[in-house]
Amino acid sequence: MTTNNYAYYGNDVVDKLRFIQMAKAVGFTLSEIKEVIDAWYEKQFTKKAKLEVLNLKLKQIDEKMKELKTMKKQIALCKYNIENDVV
């Protein structure tokens, strides 16, 4: 802290905050981010390990997209039935 009550942070903290913002924006949960952030920045994750984390998230997103498409079809069918008085 300084006399103006501002806290100043190093580049490593700023980088981690940017990583958290980016990870949240693309769908990582805070608990997922917590699991990987320190290892990611302390060079404990190899390039391959980082890619595996990202590939897993892509797979999860693909699965969620399939679920959402199924839900959308069900809602569209329900809407069609209501509009056409199908019992």
Secondary structure, 3 states (H helix, E strand, C coil): CCCCCCCCCCHHHHHHHHHHHHHHHCCCCHHHHHHHHHHHHCCCCCHHHHHHHHHHHHHHHHHHHHHHHHHHHHHHHHHHHHHCCCC
